[in-house]
Amino acid sequence: MGRILNAYDRALLELQQKLLHMGDYVADQVDKALQALKAQDRELARQVVAGDDIADNLDYDIEMAALDLISLQQPCGEDLRTLATVMRVGKELERIGDYAVNIAEVAERLAKLGPYFKPLVDIPRMSDLARAMLRRSLRALVDRDLVAAGEIVRADDAVDRLFEDLYDELVGFMKQGPEYVDQASYLALVARYLERIADHAVNVAEMVVYRETGERRAFKDSQGPQKNKPAG
């Protein structure tokens, strides 16, 4: 039989569940923003923009709850790292929500420019990869899985390659004539936002390593958590 959880343990678990809820919400925001982009749906784009306050409020609630626990319990060691991780991950998710809004705003502008000059293929692929990275990084946080955290970095390489290829293609279209410039410029912005969303998923994965080992910026000079590093 597992040990009985005290009030502090239950509060930590509740914070973790709030993070997962916030992660699901911002991933859904990204998904809706991409739907608005593909369908040139201005109303759906506006819904994404209007929904940003929910992500902001979730981040605020998580931060305040974590600060309350720090103030009341004065945790140290792993418990303090856990609460620092919760607050940092909340900020990462809030930034992802902001990028979803940015994509929705671009989608609304693009909807005014008429049909796309080419089918959207790479941007939806980038979105799928970035959202999968986000969900996997949050699952790694819950499972305390350092191996899964390291895999997020390798997944980011695929997003980076897609971004570079797509950016070069869009620049090529812009060079062909002015009729491509507006759409291609906006689509390049969307690709950049998705690339940044993937980067924030990597930041979440780094916080998994920090929580477990005390090591910050674990992926700065490597493709995964450094091995045999003593806990801090």
N, C-alpha and C positions, 0 to 999 in steps of 0.2 A: 504494500500500500504506500502511495506517495505521501510525502510530508504535508501537513496542513499548512495552507498559505496564510500568512499574516496580512494585515491591512496594507502594509508596504508592498509586499509581493503582488497583491491583487491590484494595487494602483499601477504598478509597473506593467502588469499584463493588460490593464485597461488602456494604458498609453500605447502599447504595442498594437492593440486592436484599432485604436484611433488612427495610428499611422497607416495601417493596412486599408482602412476605410478611405483615408485621404488619398492614398495611392491609387485605389480603384477609381476614385472620383476624377483625379486629374488625368488618368489614362483614358477614361471615358470622354473627358473634355477634348483630348487630343484626337480621339476617334471621331467625335462629332465634327471637329474642325476639318478633318480630312474628308469626311462625308460632304460637308458644305463646299469644300474646294472642288471635289470631283463632280458634284451635281450642280455646281454654281448656284447653291441654295442660299440666298441672302438672309432669309428668315432664320435658318438654322445657324448661320454664322453669328447673327445677332444674339441668339440664345446662348451660344458659347461665351460671348463677351459678357453678357449679363450674369452668367453663372460664375464669374471669377470671384465675386465676393464670398461665395461659399468656401472656395479653397483658402482664401485669405483668413476667413473666420476659423476654419479648421486648424490652420497653422497657429493662429493666435491662441486658441484653446489648448493645443498641445504644448506650446511654449509655456503658457501660464501654469498649467498643471505640473510640468516638469520643474519649473522654478519653485512652485509651492513645495514639492517633495524635497528639493535641495534645501530649502529654507527650514522645513520642519524636521527632516531626518538627518541632515548634515552627512550625506553618504560620502564614502571614500572608495578608492580602488575601483573595482569592477562596477560597483553600483553607480559611482559618479560618472564613469565612462558611459554606462548605459544611458543615463539621463542626458549627458552631453550629446550622445549619438541621436537620441530621440529629437532633441531640439534642432540639431544640424540637419537631420533627414527631413524634418518638417519644412525647413527652409528650402532644401533641394526640391521638394515636391511643389512648394509654392512657386518656385521659378519655372518648373515644368508647366504648371497651370498658366503662368504668364505667357509662355511660348505658345500654348494652345490658343490663347486669346490673340496673339500676334498672327498666327496662321489664319484664324477666323477673320481677322480684319483684312488680311490680304485676300482671302476668299471672297469677301464682300466687294472689294475693289475689282478683282478679276471678273466677277459676275457681270460687271458693267461693260466689259470689253468684248463680249461675244464669245463664240465657241473657241476652244483651244486649238492652236495650230498643230498640235500633236497629241496623241493619247497620253494620259498620265499613267506611267508605268513605274518608273524608278522612285517617284515620290511616295506612292503607296507602299512600295517595298521598304523604303527607309522607315516609314511610319510603323509598319508591322514589326520590323527589327527593333526599333527604339522602344516601342511599347512592351515588347517581349522582354527586353533588357530591364526595363523598369520593374516589371512584375517579378522577374527572377531575382533582382537585387533585393527587393523587399522580402521575398521568400527566404533568401539567404540570411537576411537579418533575423527573421523569426526563427529559422532553423539553426542559426549560429554556425553557418556552413562556410568555412574559409575556401574550400575548393570551388564551390559554386560562385563565390565572390570573385575569384580569379578568372573564372570563365567569362564573366561580364566584360572584362577588358578585351579578351580576344573577340568577343562579339562586336565590340566597338570598332575594331579594325574593319569589319565588313561594312559598317555604316559609313566610315570615313572613305572607303574606296568608292562606294556608291555616290557619295557626295561629290568627290573629285571628278568622277566620270560624268555625272549629270551636269555639274558646273561647266566643264569643258564643252559639253554638247550645247548647253544653252548659250554660252558665249559664241559658239559657232553659228547658231541661228541669228544672234544679234548682228553678227558681221555680214550676214546675207542681205539684210535690208532693214529699214526703220520700222516696217510693219510688224517685226518680231520683238522689237526692243521692250515695249511695255510688259507684255506677257512674260517674256523670258526673264526680265529683271525681277518681277514679282515671284515667279516660280523659283528662281535662284534664292530669294529670301526665304521661301518656305523650306527649301532644302537645308539652308543654313540653320533655321530654327530646329529642324528635326535632328540635325547633327549635334546641336547643343543639348537637346533633350537626352540624346544618348550619352553625352558627356556627364550630365547630371545623374544618370543612372549609374555611371562608373563612380561618381562621387559617393553615392549611396553604398556601393559595394566597398569602397575604401573605408567607410564608417563601420562596416561589418568587421573588417580587420582591426580597426582601432578599438572597437568594443572588446574584442577577444584578446588582443595582444598589447594594446597601448601604443601601437605604432601608427603614426600619421603619415599620410601621403605614401602609402605602401606601394602604389603602382607607379610612382614617379619615374623610377629607373628600371622597372622590370615589367614583365607581362603577367605578374601574379604576385600573391603575397610572398614576401621574403621568408625563406625557411630558417628554422633554428634561431629565430629572433626571440630573446627572452621577453617575457611579459613585463610591461611597465606599471 
